[in-house]
Amino acid sequence: MAKQFTDPTLRSSDITPESSYFNRRQFMKGAVIGSAALLTAQTSAANTSQLVSFPPYTSAEESGWPVQAPDVLTPFDDVTSYNNFYEFGMDKSDPARYASAMTLDPWSIRVSSDGGKTSDVQFEDLLRAMDIEERIYRLRCVEAWSMVIPWLGFPLADLVRWLSPEGSYQFVQFQTRYVRAEMRGTRSFSSVIDWPYQEALRMDEAMNPLSFMAVGLYGKSLLAQNGAPLRLVVPWKYGFKSIKSIASIHFTNRQPETSWQSIAPHEYGFYANVNPEVDHPRWSQRFERRLPSSLFSPNRIPTQMFNGYGEYVADLYKNLDLRRYY
C-alpha cells in the first residue's frame, strides 16, 4: 500500500480539483510495477492524450494531515503548457511543442560518487523499489509566477537510502539528460547554458522529508515537458532547483557549481530558497503571479518565506545569512 501524505499547509476542502481529477481511491503498488515500462514508453508525446494513467491511489487530501492555509490546484493545461525547459527553447510554450523529441525509453540514471564506483540504474528497477505517493506542493518560479501541483512520486531520502552510496557525503548533484540531436534549445545560438543542466542540494536538504522525486502529476505519468520520466521537486526553493529529466546523480563532498549559479552568480545562488525579503537584481520577489492569470486578472499574491514551508525547513538555515547565501 502506498504511503499517505499531504502538504500540511494546504486545506483539502479548499482545493479545487481539475475536472479530470476525481479518482480518489486506494493505490496499490503492485499495479504500478506492472505499468512501469509504460511510463517511459508512452509519455514521450507532448500530446496529453498520450498520458499513462496510474492505477487508483490514496490521494493527498485524504491523508488527514493538519491544515493551515487554502490553495487551489493549477489547471492541468497550465501545468503542462507553461514550462521552463530550456533544452527545448526559451519560450514557455516550447517544451510542450518540442519535448516529445526526447527519447524516454529506455531510460537509465548513472549513479556515482567521489572515489566510488559508477553504476547505471534502470528507471523501471527504481520505480519498482519505491512506494508511490501523492503530494500537493506549491511551485514558485524565480520569475515570480507560481503553481500548485499534485505530484506523484517518492521522497528523495528514500532514493538516497536505496542507492546506498559508499561513504558519507555532504552534497548530491543531478544532471539532466543531454542529447543535442533531440534538444533543439541546446543547438540554439542564443543558448547560454553549458550543457548538461546541473543542480545540487546539501545532503541535509536532500534528506528532508519534503524533498521529492516526481514520476507523475494529476494522477498520470509525467509528460516530457514536465521532466519525464523522473524529476526533482523541492517546494521551498525556486523552481530552477527542481531539475527535470534526471540522467545522472553524483554524491560528493565538494559543493558543486550549479548551472544558473555559474552563468550569473550575482542573480542565482546555490541555495535559491524562496525569500520575499531578498529581491532578484532585476525584479521584486515580494509578490507572485499564481497561474492561471491574465492581464485583466493577474492573480497576484504575496510570496511566503520558504514558499510557506518554513516550519519544516527553516532549521536547515538557522546559522546561515540568507541575504548572503541566497
NORBEL-V612279 format. One record per residue. N is the residue number from 0. RES is the residue in three letters. SS is DSSP state (A for helix, B for strand, O for the rest). Layout:
n = {N,N}
res = {RES,RES}
ss = {SS,SS}
This chain:
n = {0,1,2,3,4,5,6,7,8,9,10,11,12,13,14,15,16,17,18,19,20,21,22,23,24,25,26,27,28,29,30,31,32,33,34,35,36,37,38,39,40,41,42,43,44,45,46,47,48,49,50,51,52,53,54,55,56,57,58,59,60,61,62,63,64,65,66,67,68,69,70,71,72,73,74,75,76,77,78,79,80,81,82,83,84,85,86,87,88,89,90,91,92,93,94,95,96,97,98,99,100,101,102,103,104,105,106,107,108,109,110,111,112,113,114,115,116,117,118,119,120,121,122,123,124,125,126,127,128,129,130,131,132,133,134,135,136,137,138,139,140,141,142,143,144,145,146,147,148,149,150,151,152,153,154,155,156,157,158,159,160,161,162,163,164,165,166,167,168,169,170,171,172,173,174,175,176,177,178,179,180,181,182,183,184,185,186,187,188,189,190,191,192,193,194,195,196,197,198,199,200,201,202,203,204,205,206,207,208,209,210,211,212,213,214,215,216,217,218,219,220,221,222,223,224,225,226,227,228,229,230,231,232,233,234,235,236,237,238,239,240,241,242,243,244,245,246,247,248,249,250,251,252,253,254,255,256,257,258,259,260,261,262,263,264,265,266,267,268,269,270,271,272,273,274,275,276,277,278,279,280,281,282,283,284,285,286,287,288,289,290,291,292,293,294,295,296,297,298,299,300,301,302,303,304,305,306,307,308,309,310,311,312,313,314,315,316,317,318,319,320,321,322,323,324,325}
res = {MET,ALA,LYS,GLN,PHE,THR,ASP,PRO,THR,LEU,ARG,SER,SER,ASP,ILE,THR,PRO,GLU,SER,SER,TYR,PHE,ASN,ARG,ARG,GLN,PHE,MET,LYS,GLY,ALA,VAL,ILE,GLY,SER,ALA,ALA,LEU,LEU,THR,ALA,GLN,THR,SER,ALA,ALA,ASN,THR,SER,GLN,LEU,VAL,SER,PHE,PRO,PRO,TYR,THR,SER,ALA,GLU,GLU,SER,GLY,TRP,PRO,VAL,GLN,ALA,PRO,ASP,VAL,LEU,THR,PRO,PHE,ASP,ASP,VAL,THR,SER,TYR,ASN,ASN,PHE,TYR,GLU,PHE,GLY,MET,ASP,LYS,SER,ASP,PRO,ALA,ARG,TYR,ALA,SER,ALA,MET,THR,LEU,ASP,PRO,TRP,SER,ILE,ARG,VAL,SER,SER,ASP,GLY,GLY,LYS,THR,SER,ASP,VAL,GLN,PHE,GLU,ASP,LEU,LEU,ARG,ALA,MET,ASP,ILE,GLU,GLU,ARG,ILE,TYR,ARG,LEU,ARG,CYS,VAL,GLU,ALA,TRP,SER,MET,VAL,ILE,PRO,TRP,LEU,GLY,PHE,PRO,LEU,ALA,ASP,LEU,VAL,ARG,TRP,LEU,SER,PRO,GLU,GLY,SER,TYR,GLN,PHE,VAL,GLN,PHE,GLN,THR,ARG,TYR,VAL,ARG,ALA,GLU,MET,ARG,GLY,THR,ARG,SER,PHE,SER,SER,VAL,ILE,ASP,TRP,PRO,TYR,GLN,GLU,ALA,LEU,ARG,MET,ASP,GLU,ALA,MET,ASN,PRO,LEU,SER,PHE,MET,ALA,VAL,GLY,LEU,TYR,GLY,LYS,SER,LEU,LEU,ALA,GLN,ASN,GLY,ALA,PRO,LEU,ARG,LEU,VAL,VAL,PRO,TRP,LYS,TYR,GLY,PHE,LYS,SER,ILE,LYS,SER,ILE,ALA,SER,ILE,HIS,PHE,THR,ASN,ARG,GLN,PRO,GLU,THR,SER,TRP,GLN,SER,ILE,ALA,PRO,HIS,GLU,TYR,GLY,PHE,TYR,ALA,ASN,VAL,ASN,PRO,GLU,VAL,ASP,HIS,PRO,ARG,TRP,SER,GLN,ARG,PHE,GLU,ARG,ARG,LEU,PRO,SER,SER,LEU,PHE,SER,PRO,ASN,ARG,ILE,PRO,THR,GLN,MET,PHE,ASN,GLY,TYR,GLY,GLU,TYR,VAL,ALA,ASP,LEU,TYR,LYS,ASN,LEU,ASP,LEU,ARG,ARG,TYR,TYR}
ss = {O,O,O,O,O,O,O,O,O,B,O,A,A,A,O,O,O,O,O,O,O,O,O,O,O,O,O,O,A,A,A,A,A,A,O,A,A,A,A,A,A,O,O,O,O,O,O,A,A,A,O,O,B,O,O,O,O,O,O,A,A,A,O,O,O,O,O,O,B,O,O,O,O,O,O,A,A,A,A,A,A,O,O,O,O,A,A,A,O,O,O,O,O,A,A,A,A,A,A,A,A,O,O,O,O,O,O,B,B,B,B,B,B,O,O,O,O,O,B,B,B,B,A,A,A,A,A,A,A,O,O,O,B,B,B,B,B,B,B,B,O,O,O,O,B,B,B,B,B,B,B,B,B,B,B,A,A,A,A,A,A,A,A,O,O,O,O,O,O,O,B,B,B,B,B,B,O,O,O,A,A,A,O,A,A,A,A,O,O,O,O,O,O,O,O,O,O,B,B,B,B,B,A,A,A,A,O,O,O,O,O,B,B,B,B,B,B,O,O,B,B,O,O,A,A,A,O,O,O,O,B,B,B,O,O,O,B,O,A,A,A,O,O,O,O,B,B,B,B,B,B,B,O,O,O,O,O,O,A,A,A,A,A,O,O,O,O,O,O,O,O,O,B,O,O,O,O,O,O,B,O,O,B,O,O,O,B,B,B,B,O,O,O,O,O,O,O,O,O,B,B,B,O,O,A,A,A,A,O,A,A,A,A,A,A,A,A,O,O,O,O,O,O,O,O,O}
